[in-house]
């Protein structure tokens, strides 16, 4: 079994660099690191050359789902592929615990970790705080596995065999940073085995705000994507409605007094644009990429 780490990244060179270098601190090094970029200069090649394990730089068309798929194109059935966001720092024993999990549980086809701190909720977590958090962690005792509905895309590992044998890929109809693409992929993989979360797979998602999609586009995706996944059958109607309404209510409530790091008014305009398209019968996730 090869343990492969894949990091899709675009326009966040200063962020992905520390994430790449931190992988060298793992007690079990990966057999391969794949960094998938969409533009020239997204990664400092010197960061890859300095690593104590093999690394390769791959290019794909722009879009998180396309970049994830480029990594999937490179695996074989016996591989385990861990997708990391470019701002996710693993605890030093993360990869060792991941190898143990997939070796001992042949039924597991997807595993996601326990996010100790998540900067997506709020202004983000500074690098030094994330480093200190993972460095101070005690060893895990008897790890617990909990069944989950879907993996969390910032740290989500998949077994190669069902992916290779079925040709499963992320849905490229979800554009830009592919909001909810992790749910869609997880539910498509679910018929082939167990989806779990392990408290031995620990890390910090810094949630860095630099280089993220505009509020208008994200707001459109907050409506279009769950409705699209519901129509595909990879998300229950009740779950899709809950996600959609939760975001709409948040955007309405905070539009007048938004958080400094969140474009609430842009998101709300995107929500309303999507509802208008729904009434016109032209709602589709890809229309988010057309918005300015």
DOKE-41907 format. One record per atom (N, C-alpha, C): residue number from 1; atom name; x, y, z. Coordinates in steps of 0.02 Angstrom, whole numbers, padded with zeros to 5 digits, m for minus. Layout:
<nodes>
seq_atom_c1_c2_c3
NUM_CA_X_Y_Z;
...
</nodes>
This chain:
<nodes>
seq_atom_c1_c2_c3
1_N_00042_m00060_00000;
1_CA_00000_00000_00000;
1_C_00044_00062_00000;
2_N_00033_00105_m00050;
2_CA_00066_00170_m00050;
2_C_00020_00220_m00016;
3_N_00049_00263_00024;
3_CA_00012_00317_00056;
3_C_00031_00381_00020;
4_N_m00018_00410_m00015;
4_CA_m00006_00469_m00057;
4_C_m00045_00528_m00029;
5_N_m00013_00586_m00027;
5_CA_m00045_00648_m00006;
5_C_m00053_00692_m00068;
6_N_m00114_00719_m00077;
6_CA_m00128_00763_m00133;
6_C_m00152_00830_m00107;
7_N_m00122_00884_m00132;
7_CA_m00142_00952_m00112;
7_C_m00159_00992_m00175;
8_N_m00223_01005_m00187;
8_CA_m00241_01052_m00241;
8_C_m00234_01124_m00215;
9_N_m00207_01167_m00257;
9_CA_m00198_01236_m00235;
9_C_m00199_01283_m00295;
10_N_m00221_01344_m00283;
10_CA_m00223_01395_m00335;
10_C_m00216_01464_m00304;
11_N_m00165_01501_m00325;
11_CA_m00158_01570_m00304;
11_C_m00144_01581_m00230;
12_N_m00115_01531_m00196;
12_CA_m00102_01537_m00124;
12_C_m00031_01511_m00109;
13_N_00017_01535_m00147;
13_CA_00086_01513_m00142;
13_C_00114_01521_m00072;
14_N_00100_01577_m00040;
14_CA_00127_01589_00027;
14_C_00096_01544_00079;
15_N_00037_01518_00065;
15_CA_00001_01475_00113;
15_C_00021_01402_00104;
16_N_00024_01379_00042;
16_CA_00038_01309_00029;
16_C_00109_01290_00048;
17_N_00156_01337_00045;
17_CA_00225_01322_00060;
17_C_00235_01293_00130;
18_N_00212_01327_00183;
18_CA_00220_01298_00250;
18_C_00184_01232_00258;
19_N_00126_01223_00225;
19_CA_00090_01160_00229;
19_C_00132_01103_00200;
20_N_00162_01115_00142;
20_CA_00205_01065_00111;
20_C_00264_01048_00155;
21_N_00298_01099_00180;
21_CA_00358_01087_00220;
21_C_00343_01050_00285;
22_N_00283_01062_00313;
22_CA_00265_01030_00376;
22_C_00255_00955_00369;
23_N_00243_00930_00308;
23_CA_00233_00858_00299;
23_C_00297_00820_00316;
24_N_00353_00853_00311;
24_CA_00417_00820_00328;
24_C_00422_00804_00402;
25_N_00378_00832_00444;
25_CA_00378_00818_00516;
25_C_00339_00756_00534;
26_N_00308_00723_00486;
26_CA_00269_00663_00500;
26_C_00314_00605_00523;
27_N_00290_00567_00572;
27_CA_00328_00508_00594;
27_C_00327_00453_00541;
28_N_00276_00452_00501;
28_CA_00272_00407_00443;
28_C_00268_00452_00381;
29_N_00321_00455_00342;
29_CA_00321_00499_00284;
29_C_00278_00469_00228;
30_N_00249_00512_00187;
30_CA_00210_00486_00130;
30_C_00256_00453_00078;
31_N_00227_00408_00040;
31_CA_00265_00378_m00015;
31_C_00269_00425_m00075;
32_N_00222_00472_m00077;
32_CA_00221_00520_m00132;
32_C_00178_00580_m00112;
33_N_00200_00639_m00130;
33_CA_00159_00700_m00124;
33_C_00144_00724_m00194;
34_N_00080_00738_m00208;
34_CA_00059_00766_m00271;
34_C_00029_00835_m00258;
35_N_00058_00886_m00286;
35_CA_00031_00954_m00280;
35_C_00003_00972_m00348;
36_N_m00062_00986_m00350;
36_CA_m00096_01000_m00413;
36_C_m00113_01074_m00417;
37_N_m00084_01108_m00466;
37_CA_m00095_01179_m00475;
37_C_m00131_01193_m00541;
38_N_m00157_01253_m00546;
38_CA_m00191_01273_m00608;
38_C_m00154_01328_m00645;
39_N_m00106_01359_m00610;
39_CA_m00071_01416_m00641;
39_C_00004_01410_m00628;
40_N_00042_01439_m00672;
40_CA_00115_01442_m00663;
40_C_00131_01482_m00601;
41_N_00177_01457_m00560;
41_CA_00199_01494_m00502;
41_C_00156_01486_m00440;
42_N_00107_01439_m00442;
42_CA_00065_01429_m00383;
42_C_00104_01398_m00325;
43_N_00160_01365_m00340;
43_CA_00201_01332_m00290;
43_C_00274_01348_m00302;
44_N_00311_01356_m00248;
44_CA_00384_01364_m00253;
44_C_00415_01295_m00262;
45_N_00444_01282_m00320;
45_CA_00472_01216_m00334;
45_C_00526_01197_m00283;
46_N_00559_01245_m00253;
46_CA_00610_01230_m00203;
46_C_00581_01194_m00142;
47_N_00518_01209_m00126;
47_CA_00485_01174_m00070;
47_C_00479_01100_m00084;
48_N_00467_01082_m00147;
48_CA_00460_01011_m00164;
48_C_00528_00976_m00166;
49_N_00578_01011_m00191;
49_CA_00645_00980_m00197;
49_C_00677_00967_m00129;
50_N_00657_01004_m00078;
50_CA_00689_00998_m00013;
50_C_00658_00943_00031;
51_N_00607_00910_00007;
51_CA_00571_00861_00048;
51_C_00608_00794_00052;
52_N_00603_00759_00108;
52_CA_00636_00693_00116;
52_C_00594_00635_00090;
53_N_00551_00648_00041;
53_CA_00510_00596_00010;
53_C_00493_00619_m00060;
54_N_00471_00574_m00104;
54_CA_00456_00594_m00173;
54_C_00398_00643_m00177;
55_N_00404_00690_m00222;
55_CA_00351_00739_m00233;
55_C_00348_00756_m00307;
56_N_00288_00770_m00331;
56_CA_00281_00789_m00401;
56_C_00230_00845_m00407;
57_N_00242_00888_m00455;
57_CA_00198_00944_m00469;
57_C_00157_00928_m00531;
58_N_00091_00933_m00526;
58_CA_00046_00919_m00581;
58_C_00005_00981_m00597;
59_N_m00014_00988_m00660;
59_CA_m00057_01043_m00681;
59_C_m00124_01016_m00704;
60_N_m00175_01055_m00694;
60_CA_m00242_01038_m00720;
60_C_m00278_01103_m00736;
61_N_m00336_01096_m00765;
61_CA_m00379_01154_m00775;
61_C_m00400_01181_m00707;
62_N_m00419_01245_m00706;
62_CA_m00438_01277_m00644;
62_C_m00503_01248_m00616;
63_N_m00505_01240_m00551;
63_CA_m00565_01214_m00517;
63_C_m00546_01157_m00471;
64_N_m00571_01159_m00409;
64_CA_m00552_01110_m00359;
64_C_m00568_01039_m00381;
65_N_m00628_01029_m00410;
65_CA_m00646_00961_m00429;
65_C_m00600_00935_m00484;
66_N_m00581_00977_m00531;
66_CA_m00535_00956_m00584;
66_C_m00466_00941_m00555;
67_N_m00445_00981_m00508;
67_CA_m00379_00970_m00479;
67_C_m00378_00907_m00435;
68_N_m00431_00895_m00399;
68_CA_m00436_00832_m00362;
68_C_m00435_00772_m00410;
69_N_m00470_00779_m00465;
69_CA_m00473_00723_m00513;
69_C_m00405_00708_m00544;
70_N_m00364_00760_m00552;
70_CA_m00298_00748_m00580;
70_C_m00258_00702_m00534;
71_N_m00264_00711_m00468;
71_CA_m00230_00666_m00421;
71_C_m00259_00596_m00425;
72_N_m00325_00590_m00431;
72_CA_m00356_00524_m00436;
72_C_m00333_00486_m00499;
73_N_m00317_00523_m00552;
73_CA_m00294_00492_m00613;
73_C_m00228_00454_m00603;
74_N_m00191_00470_m00550;
74_CA_m00123_00445_m00542;
74_C_m00118_00386_m00493;
75_N_m00173_00364_m00464;
75_CA_m00169_00311_m00413;
75_C_m00185_00243_m00443;
76_N_m00166_00191_m00406;
76_CA_m00180_00121_m00424;
76_C_m00221_00091_m00367;
77_N_m00250_00031_m00377;
77_CA_m00297_00004_m00328;
77_C_m00271_m00002_m00257;
78_N_m00207_m00018_m00247;
78_CA_m00182_m00028_m00180;
78_C_m00163_00036_m00144;
79_N_m00170_00093_m00175;
79_CA_m00152_00157_m00144;
79_C_m00206_00182_m00097;
80_N_m00185_00221_m00049;
80_CA_m00230_00263_m00009;
80_C_m00210_00335_m00024;
81_N_m00258_00376_m00044;
81_CA_m00245_00445_m00063;
81_C_m00277_00492_m00013;
82_N_m00237_00533_00018;
82_CA_m00261_00582_00067;
82_C_m00263_00651_00034;
83_N_m00322_00680_00030;
83_CA_m00330_00748_00006;
83_C_m00322_00796_00065;
84_N_m00278_00845_00058;
84_CA_m00270_00897_00108;
84_C_m00283_00965_00075;
85_N_m00317_01009_00112;
85_CA_m00319_01079_00091;
85_C_m00250_01109_00098;
86_N_m00238_01162_00060;
86_CA_m00171_01192_00062;
86_C_m00159_01232_00127;
87_N_m00208_01233_00172;
87_CA_m00198_01267_00236;
87_C_m00217_01221_00294;
88_N_m00205_01155_00285;
88_CA_m00219_01107_00338;
88_C_m00154_01078_00364;
89_N_m00142_01084_00429;
89_CA_m00082_01057_00461;
89_C_m00100_00994_00500;
90_N_m00065_00939_00484;
90_CA_m00077_00875_00517;
90_C_m00037_00870_00582;
91_N_m00065_00835_00631;
91_CA_m00025_00814_00689;
91_C_00030_00769_00664;
92_N_00088_00766_00699;
92_CA_00145_00727_00674;
92_C_00131_00653_00663;
93_N_00082_00625_00698;
93_CA_00067_00554_00692;
93_C_00008_00540_00645;
94_N_m00014_00590_00608;
94_CA_m00074_00582_00566;
94_C_m00064_00526_00515;
95_N_m00012_00527_00476;
95_CA_m00004_00478_00423;
95_C_00009_00408_00451;
96_N_00043_00403_00507;
96_CA_00052_00337_00539;
96_C_m00016_00309_00560;
97_N_m00059_00351_00589;
97_CA_m00125_00329_00609;
97_C_m00168_00311_00549;
98_N_m00160_00349_00495;
98_CA_m00198_00335_00434;
98_C_m00179_00268_00405;
99_N_m00115_00253_00403;
99_CA_m00093_00189_00377;
99_C_m00120_00132_00420;
100_N_m00118_00140_00486;
100_CA_m00144_00088_00531;
100_C_m00219_00077_00520;
101_N_m00255_00131_00510;
101_CA_m00327_00125_00500;
101_C_m00343_00085_00436;
102_N_m00313_00104_00381;
102_CA_m00330_00071_00318;
102_C_m00301_00000_00314;
103_N_m00250_m00014_00353;
103_CA_m00223_m00082_00354;
103_C_m00267_m00128_00396;
104_N_m00293_m00103_00451;
104_CA_m00332_m00145_00497;
104_C_m00405_m00150_00478;
105_N_m00430_m00103_00439;
105_CA_m00502_m00103_00422;
105_C_m00509_m00104_00346;
106_N_m00513_m00165_00319;
106_CA_m00517_m00172_00246;
106_C_m00584_m00148_00219;
107_N_m00634_m00138_00263;
107_CA_m00700_m00116_00240;
107_C_m00703_m00040_00232;
108_N_m00656_m00004_00259;
108_CA_m00658_00070_00256;
108_C_m00635_00093_00187;
109_N_m00677_00134_00155;
109_CA_m00659_00162_00090;
109_C_m00646_00237_00094;
110_N_m00666_00268_00148;
110_CA_m00654_00340_00158;
110_C_m00646_00354_00232;
111_N_m00595_00393_00248;
111_CA_m00584_00414_00318;
111_C_m00570_00488_00320;
112_N_m00600_00521_00367;
112_CA_m00588_00592_00377;
112_C_m00566_00603_00449;
113_N_m00529_00657_00461;
113_CA_m00500_00666_00527;
113_C_m00541_00710_00573;
114_N_m00514_00721_00632;
114_CA_m00543_00764_00682;
114_C_m00509_00832_00678;
115_N_m00547_00883_00661;
115_CA_m00519_00950_00654;
115_C_m00521_00984_00722;
116_N_m00463_00995_00751;
116_CA_m00457_01022_00818;
116_C_m00478_01095_00821;
117_N_m00458_01132_00769;
117_CA_m00478_01202_00762;
117_C_m00492_01213_00688;
118_N_m00546_01250_00674;
118_CA_m00565_01262_00605;
118_C_m00573_01337_00593;
119_N_m00525_01365_00557;
119_CA_m00527_01437_00543;
119_C_m00578_01458_00492;
120_N_m00611_01410_00459;
120_CA_m00664_01428_00413;
120_C_m00719_01465_00450;
121_N_m00729_01446_00513;
121_CA_m00778_01480_00555;
121_C_m00742_01537_00591;
122_N_m00745_01597_00564;
122_CA_m00711_01653_00594;
122_C_m00657_01681_00548;
123_N_m00612_01721_00575;
123_CA_m00563_01756_00533;
123_C_m00505_01714_00510;
124_N_m00500_01652_00531;
124_CA_m00444_01610_00513;
124_C_m00396_01602_00571;
125_N_m00353_01551_00567;
125_CA_m00306_01536_00620;
125_C_m00235_01549_00596;
126_N_m00195_01589_00631;
126_CA_m00127_01603_00609;
126_C_m00084_01540_00608;
127_N_m00035_01541_00564;
127_CA_00009_01483_00556;
127_C_00043_01465_00622;
128_N_00068_01513_00659;
128_CA_00104_01497_00720;
128_C_00059_01464_00772;
129_N_m00004_01483_00774;
129_CA_m00052_01452_00819;
129_C_m00067_01380_00798;
130_N_m00074_01370_00733;
130_CA_m00086_01302_00708;
130_C_m00027_01256_00722;
131_N_00033_01281_00711;
131_CA_00094_01242_00724;
131_C_00098_01224_00798;
132_N_00086_01272_00842;
132_CA_00089_01259_00913;
132_C_00037_01209_00936;
133_N_m00023_01212_00906;
133_CA_m00077_01166_00924;
133_C_m00059_01094_00909;
134_N_m00036_01081_00848;
134_CA_m00021_01012_00830;
134_C_00043_00987_00865;
135_N_00089_01031_00880;
135_CA_00151_01010_00913;
135_C_00138_00991_00986;
136_N_00087_01018_01016;
136_CA_00074_01006_01087;
136_C_00028_00946_01100;
137_N_00006_00911_01048;
137_CA_m00042_00857_01056;
137_C_m00010_00797_01090;
138_N_m00045_00767_01138;
138_CA_m00021_00704_01167;
138_C_m00036_00646_01120;
139_N_m00004_00589_01130;
139_CA_m00020_00530_01088;
139_C_m00093_00509_01098;
140_N_m00121_00479_01045;
140_CA_m00189_00453_01049;
140_C_m00186_00383_01080;
141_N_m00232_00368_01125;
141_CA_m00236_00301_01154;
141_C_m00270_00253_01106;
142_N_m00326_00227_01126;
142_CA_m00365_00182_01084;
142_C_m00409_00224_01038;
143_N_m00393_00229_00974;
143_CA_m00430_00274_00930;
143_C_m00502_00252_00920;
144_N_m00546_00301_00913;
144_CA_m00617_00287_00901;
144_C_m00634_00302_00828;
145_N_m00674_00259_00799;
145_CA_m00700_00270_00732;
145_C_m00775_00281_00736;
146_N_m00798_00333_00703;
146_CA_m00869_00350_00704;
146_C_m00894_00352_00632;
147_N_m00949_00317_00615;
147_CA_m00976_00322_00547;
147_C_m00997_00394_00532;
148_N_m00985_00415_00470;
148_CA_m01004_00483_00449;
148_C_m01041_00481_00383;
149_N_m01081_00533_00372;
149_CA_m01117_00540_00309;
149_C_m01071_00557_00252;
150_N_m01020_00598_00267;
150_CA_m00972_00619_00216;
150_C_m00906_00638_00248;
151_N_m00853_00638_00208;
151_CA_m00789_00663_00230;
151_C_m00787_00738_00225;
152_N_m00740_00768_00261;
152_CA_m00728_00840_00260;
152_C_m00668_00851_00214;
153_N_m00679_00887_00159;
153_CA_m00630_00891_00106;
153_C_m00562_00918_00126;
154_N_m00557_00953_00182;
154_CA_m00492_00980_00202;
154_C_m00443_00926_00224;
155_N_m00470_00867_00244;
155_CA_m00428_00809_00260;
155_C_m00470_00747_00252;
156_N_m00464_00715_00195;
156_CA_m00509_00661_00176;
156_C_m00468_00609_00136;
157_N_m00465_00547_00161;
157_CA_m00426_00494_00129;
157_C_m00472_00443_00098;
158_N_m00453_00419_00039;
158_CA_m00495_00370_00004;
158_C_m00452_00310_m00016;
159_N_m00484_00252_m00015;
159_CA_m00451_00190_m00037;
159_C_m00453_00188_m00113;
160_N_m00397_00170_m00143;
160_CA_m00391_00173_m00215;
160_C_m00434_00123_m00252;
161_N_m00443_00063_m00224;
161_CA_m00475_00010_m00263;
161_C_m00544_00028_m00290;
162_N_m00592_00049_m00248;
162_CA_m00658_00064_m00276;
162_C_m00657_00124_m00324;
163_N_m00611_00170_m00312;
163_CA_m00606_00228_m00357;
163_C_m00581_00207_m00425;
164_N_m00528_00166_m00426;
164_CA_m00499_00143_m00489;
164_C_m00547_00096_m00526;
165_N_m00578_00050_m00490;
165_CA_m00620_00000_m00523;
165_C_m00685_00029_m00550;
166_N_m00711_00082_m00519;
166_CA_m00773_00113_m00543;
166_C_m00761_00175_m00585;
167_N_m00700_00202_m00584;
167_CA_m00687_00264_m00620;
167_C_m00718_00324_m00587;
168_N_m00733_00319_m00523;
168_CA_m00766_00374_m00487;
168_C_m00722_00437_m00487;
169_N_m00754_00494_m00499;
169_CA_m00719_00558_m00499;
169_C_m00763_00611_m00467;
170_N_m00732_00666_m00447;
170_CA_m00770_00724_m00422;
170_C_m00808_00755_m00481;
171_N_m00866_00782_m00466;
171_CA_m00910_00809_m00518;
171_C_m00886_00878_m00540;
172_N_m00863_00882_m00603;
172_CA_m00836_00946_m00628;
172_C_m00890_00997_m00642;
173_N_m00954_00977_m00634;
173_CA_m01008_01027_m00640;
173_C_m01008_01074_m00580;
174_N_m00972_01056_m00526;
174_CA_m00965_01100_m00468;
174_C_m00902_01141_m00480;
175_N_m00909_01204_m00498;
175_CA_m00851_01243_m00521;
175_C_m00813_01276_m00464;
176_N_m00761_01313_m00483;
176_CA_m00722_01352_m00437;
176_C_m00695_01308_m00380;
177_N_m00711_01324_m00317;
177_CA_m00684_01282_m00264;
177_C_m00734_01227_m00244;
178_N_m00784_01215_m00286;
178_CA_m00824_01154_m00284;
178_C_m00865_01143_m00222;
179_N_m00894_01195_m00194;
179_CA_m00929_01190_m00130;
179_C_m00974_01129_m00126;
180_N_m00967_01087_m00075;
180_CA_m01003_01025_m00062;
180_C_m00979_00967_m00107;
181_N_m00924_00975_m00142;
181_CA_m00898_00920_m00183;
181_C_m00877_00861_m00140;
182_N_m00857_00874_m00077;
182_CA_m00838_00819_m00034;
182_C_m00899_00776_m00015;
183_N_m00956_00808_m00005;
183_CA_m01018_00771_00009;
183_C_m01037_00728_m00051;
184_N_m01037_00757_m00109;
184_CA_m01056_00722_m00170;
184_C_m01012_00661_m00181;
185_N_m00947_00670_m00176;
185_CA_m00900_00615_m00187;
185_C_m00908_00561_m00133;
186_N_m00916_00581_m00071;
186_CA_m00924_00534_m00016;
186_C_m00985_00490_m00026;
187_N_m01041_00520_m00045;
187_CA_m01102_00481_m00053;
187_C_m01098_00434_m00114;
188_N_m01061_00454_m00165;
188_CA_m01051_00410_m00222;
188_C_m01007_00351_m00204;
189_N_m00962_00361_m00156;
189_CA_m00916_00308_m00134;
189_C_m00948_00263_m00081;
190_N_m01000_00287_m00047;
190_CA_m01029_00251_00010;
190_C_m01053_00180_m00006;
191_N_m01080_00165_m00065;
191_CA_m01101_00096_m00077;
191_C_m01044_00045_m00077;
192_N_m00982_00068_m00079;
192_CA_m00925_00022_m00085;
192_C_m00891_00007_m00018;
193_N_m00914_00037_00036;
193_CA_m00884_00022_00101;
193_C_m00901_00075_00153;
194_N_m00864_00073_00208;
194_CA_m00878_00117_00265;
194_C_m00845_00185_00258;
195_N_m00882_00236_00279;
195_CA_m00856_00304_00285;
195_C_m00849_00319_00359;
196_N_m00790_00340_00381;
196_CA_m00779_00348_00453;
196_C_m00740_00412_00468;
197_N_m00747_00434_00530;
197_CA_m00705_00487_00558;
197_C_m00665_00457_00616;
198_N_m00600_00472_00618;
198_CA_m00557_00445_00670;
198_C_m00530_00502_00713;
199_N_m00529_00491_00779;
199_CA_m00500_00542_00823;
199_C_m00424_00535_00827;
200_N_m00396_00485_00791;
200_CA_m00323_00479_00787;
200_C_m00295_00521_00729;
201_N_m00339_00543_00685;
201_CA_m00318_00585_00628;
201_C_m00333_00657_00646;
202_N_m00284_00692_00673;
202_CA_m00296_00758_00702;
202_C_m00259_00812_00663;
203_N_m00288_00870_00662;
203_CA_m00255_00925_00629;
203_C_m00292_00990_00638;
204_N_m00263_01043_00610;
204_CA_m00292_01110_00614;
204_C_m00303_01136_00544;
205_N_m00364_01158_00530;
205_CA_m00381_01189_00467;
205_C_m00378_01265_00477;
206_N_m00327_01296_00450;
206_CA_m00317_01367_00463;
206_C_m00372_01411_00434;
207_N_m00404_01388_00380;
207_CA_m00459_01427_00352;
207_C_m00437_01495_00327;
208_N_m00377_01497_00297;
208_CA_m00350_01561_00273;
208_C_m00395_01591_00220;
209_N_m00409_01656_00227;
209_CA_m00458_01688_00183;
209_C_m00429_01711_00116;
210_N_m00363_01715_00111;
210_CA_m00332_01738_00049;
210_C_m00347_01692_m00009;
211_N_m00366_01722_m00067;
211_CA_m00375_01683_m00127;
211_C_m00440_01645_m00132;
212_N_m00488_01658_m00087;
212_CA_m00551_01622_m00090;
212_C_m00598_01654_m00140;
213_N_m00650_01616_m00158;
213_CA_m00697_01638_m00208;
213_C_m00737_01698_m00182;
214_N_m00763_01740_m00228;
214_CA_m00800_01800_m00208;
214_C_m00864_01782_m00172;
215_N_m00889_01830_m00132;
215_CA_m00951_01819_m00096;
215_C_m01009_01806_m00142;
216_N_m01013_01842_m00198;
216_CA_m01067_01834_m00246;
216_C_m01068_01762_m00273;
217_N_m01011_01738_m00294;
217_CA_m01008_01670_m00322;
217_C_m01023_01617_m00269;
218_N_m00995_01626_m00209;
218_CA_m01009_01578_m00156;
218_C_m01083_01577_m00138;
219_N_m01113_01637_m00134;
219_CA_m01184_01640_m00118;
219_C_m01226_01604_m00169;
220_N_m01208_01609_m00232;
220_CA_m01244_01572_m00284;
220_C_m01236_01497_m00272;
221_N_m01175_01475_m00258;
221_CA_m01162_01404_m00247;
221_C_m01198_01378_m00185;
222_N_m01209_01421_m00135;
222_CA_m01243_01399_m00075;
222_C_m01315_01377_m00089;
223_N_m01344_01402_m00143;
223_CA_m01411_01381_m00162;
223_C_m01408_01328_m00218;
224_N_m01368_01342_m00268;
224_CA_m01367_01298_m00327;
224_C_m01339_01229_m00312;
225_N_m01286_01225_m00273;
225_CA_m01253_01160_m00264;
225_C_m01295_01110_m00225;
226_N_m01324_01128_m00167;
226_CA_m01365_01078_m00133;
226_C_m01426_01056_m00173;
227_N_m01456_01101_m00212;
227_CA_m01513_01081_m00253;
227_C_m01489_01033_m00308;
228_N_m01432_01047_m00336;
228_CA_m01403_01002_m00388;
228_C_m01388_00933_m00359;
229_N_m01358_00930_m00300;
229_CA_m01342_00866_m00270;
229_C_m01405_00828_m00251;
230_N_m01456_00863_m00230;
230_CA_m01520_00831_m00215;
230_C_m01548_00799_m00279;
231_N_m01544_00835_m00335;
231_CA_m01570_00808_m00398;
231_C_m01530_00748_m00421;
232_N_m01465_00745_m00404;
232_CA_m01423_00688_m00422;
232_C_m01437_00628_m00377;
233_N_m01463_00640_m00318;
233_CA_m01473_00587_m00271;
233_C_m01415_00575_m00223;
234_N_m01366_00621_m00221;
234_CA_m01310_00614_m00175;
234_C_m01319_00656_m00112;
235_N_m01376_00687_m00105;
235_CA_m01391_00723_m00043;
235_C_m01466_00718_m00030;
236_N_m01483_00700_00031;
236_CA_m01554_00696_00049;
236_C_m01586_00765_00045;
237_N_m01650_00766_00027;
237_CA_m01686_00829_00020;
237_C_m01685_00869_00085;
238_N_m01695_00834_00141;
238_CA_m01696_00868_00206;
238_C_m01628_00900_00222;
239_N_m01574_00864_00204;
239_CA_m01507_00891_00217;
239_C_m01492_00950_00172;
240_N_m01511_00945_00109;
240_CA_m01501_01000_00062;
240_C_m01538_01062_00084;
241_N_m01601_01053_00105;
241_CA_m01641_01110_00127;
241_C_m01611_01142_00189;
242_N_m01587_01101_00235;
242_CA_m01558_01128_00297;
242_C_m01496_01169_00283;
243_N_m01453_01145_00239;
243_CA_m01391_01181_00222;
243_C_m01409_01247_00187;
244_N_m01455_01243_00139;
244_CA_m01474_01302_00101;
244_C_m01504_01356_00147;
245_N_m01552_01336_00188;
245_CA_m01586_01384_00230;
245_C_m01540_01412_00284;
246_N_m01495_01371_00311;
246_CA_m01449_01395_00362;
246_C_m01406_01451_00336;
247_N_m01380_01442_00276;
247_CA_m01337_01494_00247;
247_C_m01376_01557_00228;
248_N_m01436_01547_00202;
248_CA_m01478_01605_00185;
248_C_m01494_01646_00247;
249_N_m01513_01613_00301;
249_CA_m01530_01649_00362;
249_C_m01469_01686_00390;
250_N_m01410_01653_00389;
250_CA_m01350_01687_00412;
250_C_m01334_01748_00371;
251_N_m01340_01742_00306;
251_CA_m01324_01799_00263;
251_C_m01373_01856_00273;
252_N_m01437_01840_00281;
252_CA_m01487_01891_00295;
252_C_m01474_01925_00362;
253_N_m01460_01886_00412;
253_CA_m01451_01913_00480;
253_C_m01390_01957_00486;
254_N_m01337_01942_00448;
254_CA_m01274_01979_00455;
254_C_m01261_02028_00399;
255_N_m01308_02037_00353;
255_CA_m01296_02081_00296;
255_C_m01283_02153_00317;
256_N_m01318_02177_00368;
256_CA_m01309_02246_00390;
256_C_m01247_02254_00433;
257_N_m01229_02203_00471;
257_CA_m01170_02206_00515;
257_C_m01126_02145_00502;
258_N_m01095_02143_00443;
258_CA_m01056_02083_00425;
258_C_m00991_02078_00464;
259_N_m00966_02016_00470;
259_CA_m00900_02005_00498;
259_C_m00848_02034_00450;
260_N_m00792_02060_00475;
260_CA_m00742_02091_00431;
260_C_m00716_02044_00377;
261_N_m00713_01979_00393;
261_CA_m00683_01931_00346;
261_C_m00734_01898_00299;
262_N_m00798_01916_00305;
262_CA_m00850_01883_00265;
262_C_m00888_01934_00225;
263_N_m00896_01921_00160;
263_CA_m00935_01964_00116;
263_C_m01008_01942_00119;
264_N_m01042_01958_00173;
264_CA_m01111_01936_00182;
264_C_m01157_01965_00130;
265_N_m01148_02028_00112;
265_CA_m01193_02059_00063;
265_C_m01183_02027_m00006;
266_N_m01120_02011_m00022;
266_CA_m01108_01976_m00085;
266_C_m01139_01908_m00085;
267_N_m01133_01872_m00029;
267_CA_m01164_01806_m00025;
267_C_m01240_01810_m00031;
268_N_m01269_01860_00002;
268_CA_m01341_01867_m00002;
268_C_m01363_01882_m00073;
269_N_m01327_01926_m00108;
269_CA_m01344_01940_m00177;
269_C_m01338_01876_m00220;
270_N_m01288_01835_m00205;
270_CA_m01281_01772_m00240;
270_C_m01338_01725_m00226;
271_N_m01360_01722_m00162;
271_CA_m01419_01682_m00145;
271_C_m01480_01703_m00185;
272_N_m01492_01769_m00187;
272_CA_m01551_01794_m00221;
272_C_m01547_01783_m00297;
273_N_m01487_01790_m00325;
273_CA_m01478_01776_m00396;
273_C_m01494_01703_m00411;
274_N_m01473_01658_m00367;
274_CA_m01486_01587_m00377;
274_C_m01561_01572_m00373;
275_N_m01596_01602_m00324;
275_CA_m01668_01591_m00319;
275_C_m01704_01617_m00381;
276_N_m01680_01674_m00407;
276_CA_m01710_01700_m00469;
276_C_m01700_01651_m00526;
277_N_m01640_01622_m00531;
277_CA_m01627_01573_m00584;
277_C_m01669_01510_m00574;
278_N_m01680_01492_m00511;
278_CA_m01722_01434_m00497;
278_C_m01793_01445_m00523;
279_N_m01820_01504_m00512;
279_CA_m01888_01520_m00536;
279_C_m01890_01521_m00612;
280_N_m01835_01541_m00644;
280_CA_m01833_01543_m00717;
280_C_m01816_01475_m00748;
281_N_m01802_01426_m00707;
281_CA_m01784_01360_m00732;
281_C_m01714_01356_m00761;
282_N_m01669_01400_m00739;
282_CA_m01601_01400_m00767;
282_C_m01547_01394_m00714;
283_N_m01567_01371_m00654;
283_CA_m01519_01363_m00600;
283_C_m01471_01306_m00615;
284_N_m01406_01319_m00609;
284_CA_m01355_01267_m00618;
284_C_m01291_01289_m00583;
285_N_m01255_01243_m00550;
285_CA_m01194_01263_m00515;
285_C_m01144_01300_m00558;
286_N_m01137_01282_m00620;
286_CA_m01086_01313_m00663;
286_C_m01099_01387_m00676;
287_N_m01160_01410_m00666;
287_CA_m01174_01481_m00677;
287_C_m01138_01525_m00626;
288_N_m01116_01496_m00570;
288_CA_m01079_01536_m00521;
288_C_m01014_01562_m00551;
289_N_m00983_01523_m00595;
289_CA_m00919_01543_m00625;
289_C_m00928_01602_m00673;
290_N_m00990_01614_m00696;
290_CA_m01003_01668_m00744;
290_C_m01016_01735_m00709;
291_N_m01024_01734_m00644;
291_CA_m01040_01795_m00608;
291_C_m00977_01837_m00596;
292_N_m00986_01902_m00597;
292_CA_m00929_01947_m00585;
292_C_m00934_01976_m00514;
</nodes>
